[in-house]
Amino acid sequence: MDYKIDNVAVIGAGVMGAGIAAHLANYGLKVLLLDRVPSGLSEKDSKIGMREDMPEWRNQIAAAGINNLAKSKRPVFKSEESIQRISVGNTEDDIDKIGSYDWIIETIIEDLDIKKVLYANIEMYRRNGSIVSTNTSGIPISQINSEFSEDLAQHFLGTHFFNPPTYVPLIEIIPGQETLPQLVEFMCQFCQNNLQKQPLVVKDTPNFICNRLAIATVLNAFHLSKERGITVEEADALCGKALGRHQGAVFGTADAVGLDTAYHVTQNIRENASNDERKDTFFVPPYIELMLGKNLLGNKTRAGFYRTQKDPMGVSRPMVLDLNTLEYRERIEPDFPCLQLVNQAGTPMEKVNAVVSGNDPGALFAWEILANDLIYAANRVGEIADTILEIDNAMKWGYTWRLGPFECWDAIGLRTSIGRMTKEGRTIPARIEDMLEQGYDSFYIYREGVRHYFDFKSNSYQRC
């Protein structure tokens, strides 16, 4: 079957859904953005004369998603024409319109029961052969499509965009067991050629590649920061550029993703990764529960681990959450000796070596995070991805890490770091021990100027 995509219906106008709609419109696609009807007239609605039968009231959630993006400080839309390509509606009055759209993307809350209700409606109104995908950040595709008809199952897959879609290149493509191979091939080509994305076909495992590794890092840092008295800004400084990652590595990322989303991702992995060796750590600490109760969800509520607050003189100041009191205070510049060495280092590889080579509390914190991350990534090869190259690329494309886990391992020296891990009593993955015993002591090498990665299946280096 020949596929084409000229228009797209996006169902769910939250930060992610609206962002996807904007990205599609930027590349010339006609987009229909739907969300639910508000639960009732607010006092403000009544004051301005709104009625429940008015389309502008019934469509206001979807419209607000676009309006909020249009006012974003970081440009989301390429032009006014992009905004004009998006029409809005609601899932009660307009769900039947999806029958005329080539691609239907679901981006609603990470709740399987709610998704299944929506898909029953999608099944009713979509046309056979149209492409349907979910932007779920972790619910297995096999659970979402378990009750689909044959045609819908064959034309259904995961298309996991990363926030903000306008700027983050990765899209994880997750086929279901029934998904047609030619559809997977088409979607990879379309996303790369028409949407300027870096598609990566990944396995249908809990939280896929990026979120599986990222949530393990974030949860470890959540717990360890509180245990060791490391502040929010200290943790991000130690786990950000110092470890070859982006600046807001832990708490900043949680704010960007949203604490509610991070909580759902945590629940997904806890429920679906029963054989994971770190499953006992897959829960949010009490202070996260309190933050959720206070609606301190991050950027979407303008208050999370970080917020901007005006002082009595009206000057905006960056504030940071104190993990002990859950009160905001002014940011304090981290001053660990290891960070001073990081500032003097040049390349990302040199920075990683600098931050984990010391003995101050910051260096020991960074090493604890890194050592756990490296071992965890090595244990996931074959489960979430077949190769280290896929894992490294996913983290660089999806979370803008400067170094993937295995590139980072090379930076600190595989044999040297394994020696340190062994002395500390850590369990070394058998595949790493076997690799070293065979004389391979680097994950990446260059042969005749061409980069190669170590492939655990063939126990040999393969061209990148």
C-alpha positions as CSV (number, residue, x, y, z in Angstrom):
1,M,0.0,0.0,0.0
2,D,1.2,3.5,-0.8
3,Y,1.0,5.9,2.1
4,K,0.8,9.7,2.0
5,I,0.4,12.3,4.7
6,D,-1.0,15.7,3.8
7,N,-3.0,16.4,7.0
8,V,-2.9,15.3,10.6
9,A,-5.3,15.2,13.5
10,V,-3.7,15.6,16.9
11,I,-5.9,14.5,19.9
12,G,-4.7,16.1,23.1
13,A,-3.7,19.8,23.3
14,G,-1.4,19.8,26.3
15,V,2.2,21.0,26.1
16,M,3.2,18.0,24.1
17,G,0.2,17.7,21.8
18,A,0.2,21.4,21.0
19,G,3.9,21.3,20.4
20,I,3.5,18.4,18.0
21,A,0.7,20.3,16.1
22,A,3.0,23.3,15.8
23,H,5.9,21.2,14.5
24,L,3.7,19.6,11.9
25,A,2.2,22.9,10.8
26,N,5.7,24.4,10.5
27,Y,6.4,21.8,7.8
28,G,3.3,22.6,5.8
29,L,0.8,20.1,7.1
30,K,-2.8,20.9,7.7
31,V,-3.5,20.1,11.4
32,L,-6.7,19.5,13.4
33,L,-6.1,19.8,17.2
34,L,-8.7,18.4,19.5
35,D,-9.2,18.3,23.2
36,R,-12.0,17.7,25.7
37,V,-14.8,20.1,26.3
38,P,-14.4,22.1,29.6
39,S,-16.2,20.6,32.6
40,G,-18.3,23.6,33.2
41,L,-18.6,27.4,32.9
42,S,-16.1,29.2,35.0
43,E,-16.9,32.5,36.8
44,K,-14.7,34.3,34.2
45,D,-16.6,32.5,31.3
46,S,-19.9,33.8,32.7
47,K,-18.7,37.3,33.1
48,I,-17.6,37.6,29.4
49,G,-20.9,36.1,28.2
50,M,-19.8,32.6,27.3
51,R,-22.4,29.8,26.9
52,E,-21.8,26.1,26.9
53,D,-23.2,25.8,23.4
54,M,-20.6,28.3,21.9
55,P,-17.9,26.7,19.8
56,E,-15.3,29.1,21.2
57,W,-16.2,27.9,24.7
58,R,-16.3,24.2,23.8
59,N,-13.0,24.4,21.9
60,Q,-11.2,26.6,24.4
61,I,-8.8,24.0,25.7
62,A,-7.4,23.2,22.2
63,A,-7.3,26.9,21.4
64,A,-5.4,27.7,24.6
65,G,-2.8,25.1,23.7
66,I,-2.0,27.0,20.5
67,N,-2.2,30.4,22.1
68,N,0.2,29.5,24.9
69,L,2.7,28.3,22.3
70,A,2.3,31.4,20.2
71,K,3.3,33.5,23.3
72,S,6.3,31.3,24.2
73,K,9.6,33.2,24.8
74,R,11.3,30.5,22.7
75,P,9.8,30.7,19.2
76,V,7.8,27.6,18.4
77,F,6.0,28.7,15.2
78,K,8.1,29.5,12.1
79,S,5.6,32.0,10.8
80,E,2.0,33.2,11.1
81,E,1.2,30.9,8.2
82,S,2.1,27.9,10.4
83,I,-0.4,29.0,13.0
84,Q,-3.1,29.4,10.3
85,R,-2.6,25.8,9.3
86,I,-4.0,24.6,12.7
87,S,-7.7,24.4,13.3
88,V,-9.1,23.5,16.7
89,G,-12.1,21.5,18.0
90,N,-13.2,19.1,20.7
91,T,-13.6,15.4,21.0
92,E,-17.4,15.5,21.5
93,D,-18.3,17.6,18.5
94,D,-15.5,17.0,16.1
95,I,-14.2,13.5,16.5
96,D,-16.0,12.4,13.3
97,K,-13.7,14.8,11.3
98,I,-10.7,12.4,11.8
99,G,-12.1,10.3,9.0
100,S,-10.7,12.8,6.5
101,Y,-7.2,12.9,8.0
102,D,-4.2,10.8,6.9
103,W,-2.5,10.5,10.3
104,I,-4.1,10.6,13.7
105,I,-1.9,11.2,16.7
106,E,-3.0,10.5,20.3
107,T,-1.3,12.6,22.9
108,I,-3.6,12.4,25.9
109,I,-2.9,11.6,29.6
110,E,-0.8,8.5,30.4
111,D,-3.8,6.5,31.6
112,L,-4.5,3.2,29.8
113,D,-8.2,3.1,30.6
114,I,-8.7,6.7,29.3
115,K,-6.7,5.9,26.2
116,K,-8.8,2.8,25.4
117,V,-12.0,4.9,25.6
118,L,-10.6,7.3,23.1
119,Y,-9.4,4.6,20.7
120,A,-12.9,3.1,20.6
121,N,-14.0,6.4,19.2
122,I,-11.0,6.6,16.8
123,E,-11.9,3.1,15.6
124,M,-15.4,4.2,14.9
125,Y,-14.5,7.3,12.8
126,R,-11.2,6.7,11.2
127,R,-11.0,5.4,7.6
128,N,-9.3,2.1,6.8
129,G,-5.7,2.5,5.9
130,S,-5.2,5.8,7.8
131,I,-2.2,5.9,10.1
132,V,-2.8,6.1,13.9
133,S,-0.1,6.6,16.5
134,T,0.3,7.2,20.1
135,N,2.8,9.6,21.7
136,T,2.8,7.6,24.9
137,S,6.1,8.1,26.8
138,G,6.1,4.6,28.2
139,I,2.9,2.5,28.1
140,P,3.6,-0.6,26.1
141,I,2.1,-0.6,22.6
142,S,0.9,-4.2,23.2
143,Q,-1.4,-2.9,26.0
144,I,-2.8,0.0,24.0
145,N,-3.7,-2.1,20.9
146,S,-4.9,-5.2,22.5
147,E,-8.5,-4.7,21.5
148,F,-8.0,-3.1,18.1
149,S,-9.5,-4.4,14.8
150,E,-7.1,-5.9,12.3
151,D,-6.9,-2.8,10.1
152,L,-6.2,-0.5,13.0
153,A,-3.6,-2.8,14.6
154,Q,-1.8,-3.0,11.2
155,H,-1.7,0.8,10.9
156,F,-1.0,1.6,14.5
157,L,2.4,2.4,16.1
158,G,4.1,4.6,18.6
159,T,5.6,7.9,17.5
160,H,7.2,9.3,20.6
161,F,8.2,12.9,20.1
162,F,10.3,14.7,22.6
163,N,9.6,18.1,24.2
164,P,9.8,20.6,22.6
165,P,9.2,18.9,19.3
166,T,10.3,22.0,17.4
167,Y,13.9,21.7,18.7
168,V,14.5,18.1,19.8
169,P,15.4,15.9,16.8
170,L,14.6,12.4,18.1
171,I,11.4,10.5,17.4
172,E,11.1,7.0,18.7
173,I,9.2,4.8,16.3
174,I,7.6,1.8,18.2
175,P,5.9,-0.9,16.0
176,G,3.3,-3.2,17.5
177,Q,3.4,-6.9,16.7
178,E,0.8,-6.4,14.0
179,T,2.1,-3.2,12.5
180,L,2.9,-3.5,8.8
181,P,6.6,-3.3,8.1
182,Q,6.0,-1.1,5.1
183,L,4.3,1.4,7.4
184,V,7.2,1.5,9.7
185,E,9.5,2.1,6.8
186,F,7.3,4.9,5.4
187,M,7.0,6.6,8.8
188,C,10.8,6.6,9.3
189,Q,11.3,8.1,5.8
190,F,8.5,10.6,6.3
191,C,9.7,11.8,9.7
192,Q,13.2,12.2,8.5
193,N,12.5,13.8,5.1
194,N,9.4,15.8,5.8
195,L,9.6,16.6,9.5
196,Q,13.4,16.9,9.8
197,K,13.4,14.3,12.6
198,Q,15.9,11.6,13.6
199,P,13.8,8.5,13.6
200,L,14.9,5.5,15.7
201,V,12.9,2.2,15.6
202,V,12.9,0.9,19.1
203,K,11.5,-2.1,20.9
204,D,8.2,-2.2,22.7
205,T,9.7,-2.3,26.2
206,P,8.6,-0.2,29.2
207,N,9.4,3.5,28.6
208,F,11.4,2.5,25.4
209,I,15.0,3.7,25.3
210,C,15.3,7.4,26.4
211,N,12.8,7.4,29.2
212,R,13.9,4.0,30.5
213,L,17.4,5.3,31.0
214,A,16.5,8.8,32.0
215,I,13.9,7.9,34.7
216,A,16.5,5.5,36.3
217,T,18.9,8.4,36.4
218,V,16.4,10.9,37.7
219,L,15.0,8.7,40.4
220,N,18.5,7.8,41.6
221,A,19.3,11.5,41.8
222,F,16.0,12.3,43.5
223,H,16.8,9.8,46.3
224,L,20.5,10.4,46.5
225,S,20.3,14.2,46.6
226,K,18.1,14.1,49.7
227,E,20.2,11.4,51.4
228,R,23.5,13.3,50.9
229,G,22.3,16.8,51.3
230,I,23.0,17.8,47.7
231,T,20.9,20.8,46.6
232,V,18.8,21.1,43.5
233,E,21.3,23.4,41.7
234,E,24.2,21.3,42.9
235,A,22.8,18.1,41.5
236,D,22.1,19.7,38.1
237,A,25.6,21.2,38.0
238,L,27.2,17.8,38.9
239,C,25.0,15.8,36.5
240,G,24.7,18.2,33.6
241,K,27.5,19.4,31.4
242,A,30.0,17.9,33.8
243,L,28.7,14.4,32.9
244,G,28.5,15.2,29.2
245,R,24.7,15.9,29.4
246,H,22.5,19.0,29.1
247,Q,22.5,21.7,31.7
248,G,19.3,20.9,33.6
249,A,20.2,17.3,33.9
250,V,18.0,16.1,36.7
251,F,15.7,18.6,38.4
252,G,15.6,20.9,35.4
253,T,14.6,18.0,33.2
254,A,11.9,17.1,35.6
255,D,10.5,20.6,35.4
256,A,10.6,20.6,31.6
257,V,8.9,17.2,31.4
258,G,6.5,17.9,34.2
259,L,6.4,16.2,37.6
260,D,3.0,14.6,36.8
261,T,4.4,13.0,33.6
262,A,7.6,11.9,35.5
263,Y,5.3,10.3,38.1
264,H,3.3,8.4,35.4
265,V,6.6,7.3,33.7
266,T,7.7,6.0,37.1
267,Q,4.5,4.1,37.6
268,N,4.8,2.6,34.1
269,I,8.2,1.2,34.7
270,R,7.4,0.0,38.2
271,E,4.4,-1.9,36.9
272,N,5.8,-3.3,33.6
273,A,9.5,-3.9,34.3
274,S,9.2,-6.6,37.0
275,N,12.6,-8.2,36.1
276,D,14.6,-4.9,36.3
277,E,17.4,-5.2,38.8
278,R,16.6,-1.7,40.1
279,K,12.9,-2.1,40.4
280,D,13.0,-1.5,44.2
281,T,14.1,2.1,43.5
282,F,11.4,2.9,41.1
283,F,9.3,5.1,43.3
284,V,9.2,8.9,43.9
285,P,10.5,10.1,47.3
286,P,8.0,11.7,49.7
287,Y,9.0,15.3,48.8
288,I,7.9,14.6,45.2
289,E,4.5,13.4,46.5
290,L,4.1,16.7,48.4
291,M,5.1,18.7,45.3
292,L,2.4,16.9,43.3
293,G,-0.1,17.7,46.0
294,K,0.8,21.4,45.8
295,N,0.7,21.4,42.0
296,L,4.4,22.3,41.7
297,L,4.6,20.4,38.4
298,G,7.4,22.4,36.8
299,N,7.3,24.6,33.7
300,K,3.7,23.9,33.0
301,T,2.6,25.4,36.3
302,R,5.5,27.9,36.4
303,A,6.7,26.4,39.6
304,G,8.6,23.2,40.2
305,F,12.2,22.7,41.4
306,Y,12.9,26.1,39.8
307,R,10.7,29.2,39.5
308,T,11.0,33.0,38.8
309,Q,9.8,35.2,41.6
310,K,9.6,39.0,41.8
311,D,11.1,40.7,44.8
312,P,9.6,43.8,46.6
313,M,11.2,46.0,44.0
314,G,9.5,44.1,41.1
315,V,12.8,42.5,39.9
316,S,12.4,38.9,38.7
317,R,14.8,36.6,40.5
318,P,15.5,32.9,39.8
319,M,14.5,30.8,42.8
320,V,15.2,27.2,43.8
321,L,13.2,24.7,45.9
322,D,14.8,23.6,49.2
323,L,14.2,19.8,49.3
324,N,14.0,19.9,53.1
325,T,11.5,22.7,53.6
326,L,9.8,22.8,50.2
327,E,10.1,26.6,50.3
328,Y,11.8,28.6,47.6
329,R,15.1,30.4,48.1
330,E,17.5,32.3,45.9
331,R,19.9,30.2,43.9
332,I,23.4,29.5,45.4
333,E,26.3,28.9,43.0
334,P,27.7,25.4,43.6
335,D,31.3,25.6,44.6
336,F,32.6,22.0,44.8
337,P,36.3,21.6,44.0
338,C,35.4,19.1,41.3
339,L,33.3,21.7,39.5
340,Q,36.2,24.1,39.5
341,L,38.1,21.5,37.6
342,V,35.2,21.0,35.2
343,N,35.2,24.7,34.4
344,Q,38.9,24.5,33.5
345,A,38.4,21.4,31.3
346,G,37.8,21.7,27.6
347,T,36.0,18.8,25.9
348,P,33.0,16.9,27.3
349,M,35.4,13.9,27.8
350,E,37.7,16.0,29.9
351,K,34.9,17.4,31.9
352,V,33.6,13.9,32.8
353,N,37.0,12.9,34.0
354,A,37.3,16.0,36.0
355,V,34.0,15.7,37.9
356,V,34.5,12.1,39.0
357,S,38.2,12.1,39.8
358,G,38.0,14.0,43.1
359,N,37.0,13.0,46.6
360,D,34.8,16.0,47.6
361,P,31.1,15.3,48.2
362,G,30.2,16.6,44.8
363,A,32.7,14.3,43.0
364,L,31.5,11.3,44.9
365,F,27.8,12.2,44.1
366,A,28.6,12.5,40.4
367,W,30.5,9.2,40.4
368,E,27.6,7.4,42.2
369,I,25.2,8.7,39.6
370,L,27.5,7.9,36.6
371,A,28.6,4.4,37.8
372,N,24.9,3.4,38.3
373,D,24.0,4.8,34.9
374,L,26.8,3.0,33.0
375,I,26.0,-0.4,34.6
376,Y,22.3,0.1,34.0
377,A,22.8,1.0,30.3
378,A,25.0,-2.1,29.8
379,N,22.4,-4.3,31.3
380,R,19.8,-2.9,28.9
381,V,21.6,-3.9,25.7
382,G,19.5,-6.5,24.0
383,E,16.4,-5.6,26.0
384,I,15.6,-2.0,25.0
385,A,18.0,-1.9,22.0
386,D,20.2,-4.3,20.1
387,T,23.3,-2.1,20.1
388,I,25.2,0.5,22.1
389,L,25.0,2.8,19.1
390,E,21.2,2.9,19.3
391,I,21.3,3.7,23.0
392,D,23.9,6.4,22.6
393,N,22.2,8.0,19.7
394,A,18.8,7.9,21.5
395,M,20.2,9.8,24.5
396,K,22.0,12.4,22.4
397,W,19.1,13.0,20.0
398,G,16.3,12.8,22.6
399,Y,17.8,14.4,25.7
400,T,20.6,16.4,23.9
401,W,23.3,14.6,25.9
402,R,26.7,15.5,24.5
403,L,28.0,11.9,25.3
404,G,25.9,8.8,25.2
405,P,26.5,6.3,28.1
406,F,29.0,4.2,26.3
407,E,30.8,7.2,24.9
408,C,31.0,8.5,28.4
409,W,32.4,5.1,29.6
410,D,35.1,5.4,27.0
411,A,35.9,8.9,28.2
412,I,36.7,7.8,31.7
413,G,38.5,4.6,30.6
414,L,36.7,1.2,30.6
415,R,39.3,-0.8,32.4
416,T,40.1,1.9,34.9
417,S,36.5,2.5,35.8
418,I,35.7,-1.2,36.0
419,G,38.6,-1.6,38.5
420,R,37.1,1.2,40.6
421,M,33.6,-0.3,40.4
422,T,34.9,-3.8,41.4
423,K,36.7,-2.4,44.5
424,E,33.5,-0.7,45.5
425,G,31.6,-4.0,45.3
426,R,29.4,-3.2,42.4
427,T,28.0,-6.0,40.2
428,I,29.7,-5.8,36.8
429,P,27.6,-6.9,33.8
430,A,28.9,-10.2,32.5
431,R,29.0,-8.9,28.9
432,I,31.4,-6.2,30.0
433,E,33.7,-8.7,31.8
434,D,33.6,-11.0,28.7
435,M,34.5,-8.1,26.5
436,L,37.5,-7.1,28.6
437,E,38.7,-10.8,28.8
438,Q,38.7,-10.9,25.0
439,G,41.0,-7.9,25.0
440,Y,38.5,-5.3,23.9
441,D,38.8,-2.2,26.2
442,S,36.9,0.4,24.3
443,F,33.3,0.7,23.0
444,Y,34.3,2.8,20.0
445,I,37.4,2.7,17.8
446,Y,38.4,4.2,14.5
447,R,39.6,2.0,11.6
448,E,41.0,3.7,8.6
449,G,39.3,6.9,9.7
450,V,35.9,5.3,10.1
451,R,34.2,5.0,13.5
452,H,33.2,1.6,14.7
453,Y,31.2,0.4,17.8
454,F,31.5,-2.8,19.7
455,D,28.7,-5.2,18.9
456,F,27.9,-7.7,21.7
457,K,26.0,-10.0,19.4
458,S,29.0,-10.7,17.2
459,N,31.7,-9.8,19.7
460,S,33.3,-7.6,17.1
461,Y,33.5,-4.0,16.0
462,Q,30.9,-2.9,13.5
463,R,30.8,0.3,11.3
464,C,28.7,3.1,12.8
